[in-house]
């Protein structure tokens, strides 16, 4: 879309300006070493699709009423504009020189960034996604960067070079990655995530009469068709059970996730998390029904919370409700009232009490997620890297707390176009990936360290054909 092109072009302009004015920070460096090369390689992947796949996409575009040859020419112009803007930044000698010695670059920006962190801390703390890069050898688990090698079909998309004339240390994806998503058995529902023939706003206006608007659920989320299969909680649990096989879920060991250590604010070092604070009771991976998503799971009779309470289990529940049409996922965890970490004076107890006492704005700014693809297609792994995110700063987040009974946190992924793109890539490969998820509260004072994972889960090779939508409330 035109807006996406403008966003990338403006980002390159701002990044170049910051380097020119010598006020670039590690975020600018990350754009140049990760973000921009990834965009270049994504364009290359699309352009390298096999002739059969290109024909299939063209056929689907015709059937769906999208423009034909003229729109493809327009899309090529948009891609070329993105490539030109990114190359202008990556081939800038001043930027290449600044990035050639990352340690020196970090030393030059450390003082300014430290001041920014202190200012942010005074106003409520800074998240892992905005703090400076860690010193060499500390918390450097950054995914391998793709980029550089673009298809000759996009003219001028050559690999960027460093100040000494050699290539920048970025790597192309493995051979055949363009076929990973659209492999044998890819359903029509999955294939829709990979169509790159979406028209710009002006093109959409010219073809709007040939397209049917989507059915809207609550809050504008697209609802599933009226033919969606419905099932009660017991049937949905049977269809997506706990286990270690395909189309199952299981608790994920919290020690697999690095969190802030007791000395984090001094050394920036992280350490494996201790055991999760909540026991994972259930994962409900389902389709959004014709009436739209279930925005308050704790008030619905046919979800894990109500079923748990009906059996006399009155433990406090943590409910994480993800809405990303056409899917919805609910993770439910239970708190052991005898857990050692609930003793007065422990860092975990102190931070948990603070979190419960916060208003919704405070919780938005302190709730941290780490989601990643453990196994799956290369592009899906790149779309969802293993890194902490203060999700309330990225997406609409709402929380509902009934003291002594539950805390439900709702994430509305459907409202953000950028987030939809990343989620779409992952959802389109559900049957070929293992998805991991962890949640925690960000610690911003020494007394609240070390951090600890609250809830963690893994979901394996989900098959959308085996999913149901919930019964009406």
C-alpha positions in Angstrom: 0.0 0.0 0.0 1.0 3.6 -0.5 1.1 4.1 3.3 3.6 1.3 3.7 5.9 2.7 1.1 5.7 6.2 2.6 6.5 4.7 6.1 9.7 3.0 4.8 10.8 6.0 2.8 10.3 8.3 5.8 12.1 5.9 8.0 15.2 6.0 5.7 15.0 9.8 5.5 14.9 10.1 9.3 17.7 7.6 9.8 20.0 9.4 7.3 19.2 12.7 9.0 20.1 11.4 12.4 23.5 10.0 11.2 24.2 13.3 9.4 23.5 15.3 12.6 25.5 12.7 14.7 22.6 12.0 16.9 22.0 8.4 15.7 21.3 5.9 18.5 21.4 2.1 18.5 17.9 2.0 17.1 19.1 3.7 14.0 22.0 1.2 13.7 19.5 -1.6 14.1 17.4 -0.3 11.3 20.4 -0.3 9.0 21.7 -3.7 10.0 18.4 -5.6 10.5 15.3 -3.7 9.4 16.3 -2.3 6.1 18.2 -5.4 4.9 15.2 -7.6 5.9 12.9 -5.5 3.8 15.3 -5.8 0.8 15.5 -9.5 1.2 11.7 -9.9 1.5 11.3 -8.0 -1.8 13.9 -10.4 -3.3 12.1 -13.5 -2.0 8.8 -12.3 -3.5 10.5 -11.6 -6.8 12.2 -15.0 -6.9 9.0 -17.0 -6.5 8.8 -19.7 -9.1 6.9 -19.2 -12.3 4.2 -21.6 -11.1 3.7 -19.6 -7.9 3.6 -16.3 -9.8 0.9 -17.8 -12.0 -1.0 -19.0 -9.0 -0.9 -15.6 -7.4 -2.0 -13.9 -10.6 -4.9 -16.3 -10.9 -6.0 -15.6 -7.4 -5.7 -11.9 -7.9 -8.0 -12.1 -11.0 -10.5 -14.3 -9.2 -10.7 -11.9 -6.2 -11.3 -8.9 -8.5 -7.9 -7.3 -8.0 -6.3 -5.4 -10.9 -4.3 -7.2 -13.5 -1.2 -6.2 -15.4 -1.5 -2.5 -14.6 -1.5 -3.1 -10.9 1.6 -5.3 -11.1 3.4 -2.5 -12.9 2.3 -0.1 -10.2 3.5 -2.5 -7.5 6.8 -2.8 -9.1 7.2 0.9 -9.1 6.4 1.0 -5.3 9.0 -1.8 -4.6 11.6 0.0 -6.7 11.0 3.2 -4.7 11.5 1.3 -1.5 14.7 -0.3 -2.8 16.1 3.0 -4.0 15.4 4.7 -0.6 17.1 1.9 1.4 20.1 1.7 -0.9 20.6 5.4 -0.4 21.0 4.8 3.3 23.0 1.6 3.2 25.5 2.9 0.7 26.0 6.2 2.5 29.8 6.2 3.4 29.3 8.0 6.7 26.7 5.5 7.8 28.9 2.6 6.7 31.8 4.0 8.6 29.7 4.5 11.7 28.5 0.9 11.5 31.9 -0.6 10.6 33.0 -0.5 14.3 29.9 -1.2 16.3 31.8 -1.1 19.6 33.1 2.5 18.9 29.6 3.5 17.8 28.1 2.3 21.0 30.7 4.0 23.1 30.0 7.3 21.4 26.3 7.0 22.0 26.4 5.4 25.5 26.5 8.7 27.4 23.5 10.1 25.5 21.5 6.9 25.8 22.3 6.6 29.5 20.8 10.0 30.1 17.7 8.9 28.1 17.4 5.8 30.1 17.7 7.7 33.4 15.0 10.1 32.2 12.7 7.3 31.2 13.3 5.5 34.5 12.3 8.6 36.3 9.0 8.6 34.4 8.3 4.9 34.9 11.2 3.0 33.4 12.3 2.0 29.9 11.6 -1.4 28.3 14.0 -3.8 26.8 12.9 -2.6 23.4 14.2 0.9 24.0 17.3 0.5 26.2 20.8 0.8 24.6 22.4 -2.2 23.0 24.2 -4.4 25.6 28.0 -4.2 25.9 30.0 -6.7 23.8 29.3 -10.3 24.9 26.3 -9.5 27.0 22.7 -10.2 25.9 23.7 -10.5 22.2 21.3 -13.2 21.2 20.3 -11.3 18.1 19.0 -13.3 15.1 21.2 -13.6 12.0 20.4 -10.8 9.7 19.2 -11.4 6.2 19.6 -8.9 3.4 21.9 -7.8 0.7 21.3 -10.1 -2.2 18.3 -8.8 -4.1 17.0 -10.2 -7.3 18.2 -8.5 -10.5 14.6 -8.1 -11.5 14.5 -5.2 -9.1 17.0 -2.9 -10.8 19.8 -1.6 -8.6 19.1 -3.8 -5.7 22.7 -4.8 -5.3 24.3 -5.8 -2.0 25.3 -2.8 0.1 29.1 -2.4 0.7 31.0 -1.3 3.7 33.5 1.6 4.0 36.4 -0.6 3.0 34.7 -1.8 -0.1 33.7 -5.2 1.2 30.1 -6.4 1.8 28.3 -5.5 5.0 27.9 -8.5 7.2 24.4 -9.5 6.3 23.3 -12.9 5.0 20.8 -14.1 2.4 18.3 -16.8 3.6 18.9 -20.4 2.8 18.1 -21.8 -0.7 14.5 -22.6 -1.3 13.1 -20.3 1.4 10.7 -18.8 -1.0 8.9 -22.1 -1.3 8.7 -22.8 2.5 5.3 -21.3 3.1 3.6 -22.3 -0.2 4.6 -25.9 0.0 2.4 -29.0 -0.7 -0.8 -29.1 1.2 -1.0 -25.3 1.7 -4.7 -24.5 2.0 -6.5 -21.6 0.4 -7.1 -20.1 3.8 -3.4 -20.2 4.5 -2.4 -19.0 1.1 -4.3 -15.7 1.5 -1.6 -14.5 3.9 1.1 -14.5 1.2 -0.7 -12.6 -1.6 1.4 -9.6 -2.3 -1.0 -8.2 -4.8 -2.8 -5.9 -2.4 -3.6 -2.7 -4.2 -2.8 0.8 -3.1 -5.5 3.1 -1.9 -6.1 4.7 -5.3 -6.2 1.3 -7.0 -8.6 0.0 -4.4 -11.0 2.8 -5.3 -11.1 1.8 -8.9 -12.0 -1.8 -8.1 -14.1 -1.4 -5.0 -17.3 -2.2 -7.0 -16.0 -5.7 -7.7 -15.1 -6.6 -4.2 -17.3 -7.6 -1.3 -16.6 -6.0 2.1 -15.7 -8.4 4.9 -18.2 -9.3 7.5 -17.3 -7.3 10.6 -17.4 -8.5 14.2 -17.1 -6.4 17.3 -14.4 -3.7 17.3 -14.0 -4.1 13.5 -12.4 -7.5 13.6 -13.3 -9.7 10.6 -15.4 -12.5 11.6 -15.3 -16.0 10.2 -17.9 -17.2 7.8 -21.3 -18.5 8.9 -20.1 -22.0 8.1 -17.5 -22.0 10.9 -17.8 -25.1 13.0 -18.8 -24.5 16.6 -18.1 -26.6 19.6 -18.2 -26.4 23.4 -15.2 -26.2 25.7 -14.8 -30.0 26.1 -14.9 -30.6 22.3 -12.4 -27.8 21.6 -10.1 -29.2 24.3 -10.3 -32.6 22.6 -9.5 -31.1 19.2 -6.5 -29.1 20.5 -5.2 -31.2 23.4 -2.2 -30.9 25.7 0.7 -33.1 24.4 3.9 -33.1 22.4 2.6 -34.2 19.0 1.3 -32.2 16.0 -1.6 -29.9 16.8 -1.0 -29.8 20.5 0.1 -27.4 23.3 2.4 -27.9 26.2 4.0 -25.8 29.0 7.3 -24.4 28.0 10.3 -24.5 30.5 10.8 -21.0 31.8 14.5 -21.6 32.0 14.7 -21.3 28.1 14.0 -17.6 28.4 16.6 -15.0 29.5 15.4 -12.4 31.9 16.9 -9.5 33.8 19.4 -10.7 36.4 19.8 -9.3 40.0 22.7 -7.1 38.7 21.0 -6.1 35.4 21.0 -2.3 36.0 24.7 -2.5 36.6 25.9 -5.1 34.2 23.0 -5.4 31.7 23.4 -9.2 32.1 20.5 -11.6 31.8 20.0 -15.1 33.2 17.6 -18.0 32.6 14.3 -17.5 34.3 13.3 -19.5 37.3 10.2 -21.7 37.2 7.1 -20.0 35.9 5.0 -18.3 38.6 1.7 -19.6 37.3 0.8 -23.2 36.3 -0.4 -23.4 32.7 -3.9 -24.9 32.9 -5.1 -24.7 29.4 -4.6 -23.2 25.9 -7.6 -22.7 23.7 -6.7 -22.1 20.1 -9.9 -21.4 18.1 -11.6 -19.7 15.2 -13.4 -16.4 15.6 -17.1 -17.1 15.3 -19.7 -15.3 13.1 -20.6 -12.9 16.0 -16.9 -11.8 16.5 -14.2 -12.4 19.1 -14.9 -13.2 22.8 -13.5 -10.1 24.4 -14.1 -11.1 28.0 -13.3 -14.8 28.4 -13.7 -14.6 32.2 -17.4 -13.7 31.8 -18.1 -16.5 29.3 -19.5 -19.8 30.6 -17.7 -22.0 28.0 -14.0 -21.2 28.6 -11.4 -22.5 31.0 -12.0 -20.0 33.8 -15.7 -20.9 34.2 -15.0 -24.6 33.8 -12.3 -24.4 36.5 -14.4 -22.6 39.0 -17.3 -25.0 38.4 -15.1 -27.8 39.7 -14.4 -26.0 42.9 -10.9 -24.8 42.0 -10.8 -21.3 43.2 -7.2 -20.5 42.6 -6.4 -17.0 41.2 -6.3 -17.2 37.4 -4.2 -15.3 34.9 -6.0 -15.2 31.5 -4.2 -13.9 28.4 -6.7 -13.4 25.6 -5.2 -12.9 22.1 -7.5 -11.7 19.3 -6.0 -12.0 15.8 -8.8 -12.8 13.3 -9.6 -15.3 12.0 -8.1 -16.9 15.1 -8.2 -16.3 18.9 -6.0 -17.9 21.5 -6.6 -18.0 25.3 -3.9 -19.0 27.7 -5.0 -19.7 31.3 -2.7 -20.0 34.3 -3.4 -20.8 37.9 -1.6 -19.4 41.0 -0.6 -21.8 43.8 -1.5 -20.0 47.0 1.3 -21.9 48.8 4.0 -20.9 46.2 7.2 -19.8 47.9 7.5 -16.7 45.8 4.3 -15.3 47.4 6.1 -14.9 50.7 6.4 -11.3 51.8 9.7 -9.6 50.8 10.4 -11.6 47.7 11.1 -9.6 44.5 8.5 -11.5 42.6 5.8 -10.8 45.2 6.7 -7.1 45.4 6.5 -6.7 41.6 3.3 -8.7 41.3 1.6 -6.6 44.0 2.7 -3.4 42.2 1.4 -4.7 38.9 -2.1 -5.5 40.4 -2.2 -2.1 42.0 -1.5 -0.3 38.7 -4.2 1.3 36.6 -4.6 0.0 33.0 -2.1 2.6 31.6 0.5 1.3 34.1 -0.1 -2.3 33.2 0.2 -1.5 29.5 3.6 -0.1 30.0 4.9 -2.9 32.2 3.6 -6.1 30.7 6.2 -7.8 28.6 5.9 -10.6 26.1 8.5 -12.8 24.4 7.0 -14.7 21.4 9.0 -16.5 18.9 9.0 -19.3 16.3 11.1 -22.2 17.7 10.8 -24.3 14.5 9.4 -23.3 11.2 9.9 -21.5 7.9 12.8 -19.0 7.8 10.5 -16.0 7.0 8.2 -16.9 10.0 11.2 -16.9 12.3 12.3 -13.5 11.0 8.8 -12.1 11.4 8.7 -13.2 15.1 12.2 -13.1 16.6 12.9 -14.1 20.2 13.0 -10.7 21.8 11.1 -9.0 24.7 8.4 -6.5 23.7 6.4 -4.1 25.9 3.3 -5.1 24.0 1.1 -2.4 25.4 3.2 0.2 23.5 2.5 -1.7 20.2 -1.1 -2.9 20.5 -4.3 -2.0 22.2 -4.2 -3.8 25.5 -7.0 -4.0 28.1 -6.9 -5.6 31.5 -9.7 -6.7 33.9 -8.9 -7.5 37.5 -11.2 -9.0 40.1 -9.2 -9.2 43.3 -8.7 -12.7 44.6 -10.2 -14.2 41.5 -8.6 -13.3 38.1 -6.7 -10.9 36.0 -7.6 -11.0 32.3 -5.4 -9.2 29.7 -6.8 -8.8 26.2 -4.6 -8.1 23.2 -6.3 -6.7 20.0 -3.8 -7.6 17.2 -6.5 -6.9 14.6 -6.2 -3.1 15.1 -2.6 -2.7 13.9 -1.7 -3.1 10.2 2.0 -3.6 10.9 1.2 -6.2 13.5 -1.2 -7.9 11.2 1.6 -8.4 8.6 3.9 -10.2 11.1 1.0 -12.2 12.5 -0.2 -13.0 9.0 3.2 -14.5 8.1 3.2 -16.7 11.2 -0.5 -17.7 10.8 0.0 -18.7 7.2 2.6 -21.3 8.3 0.8 -22.6 11.4 1.0 -26.3 10.3 4.8 -26.0 9.8 5.9 -24.3 12.9 6.3 -24.5 16.6 5.3 -21.3 18.4 6.6 -20.3 21.8 5.1 -17.7 24.1 6.2 -16.2 27.5 4.8 -13.4 29.6 6.3 -11.4 32.5 6.3 -8.1 34.2 9.2 -5.7 33.5 11.3 -5.0 36.6 12.5 -1.4 36.8 14.1 -1.2 40.2 16.9 -3.2 41.8 14.5 -4.4 44.5 12.3 -6.1 41.9 15.1 -8.1 40.3 15.5 -10.8 39.1 12.6 -10.9 36.7 10.6 -14.1 36.4 8.4 -15.6 33.7 4.8 -15.7 34.8 3.4 -18.0 32.1 4.9 -19.9 29.3 3.6 -22.2 26.5 4.5 -23.9 23.3 2.1 -24.8 20.5 3.1 -27.3 17.8 2.0 -27.6 14.1 -1.6 -26.2 14.5 -4.0 -27.3 11.8 -6.7 -24.6 11.1 -8.9 -27.3 9.6 -9.2 -28.9 13.0 -10.3 -25.8 14.9 -13.7 -24.7 16.1 -15.3 -21.5 17.2 -16.9 -21.3 20.7 -20.6 -21.5 21.3 -22.5 -18.3 21.8 -22.4 -16.8 25.3 
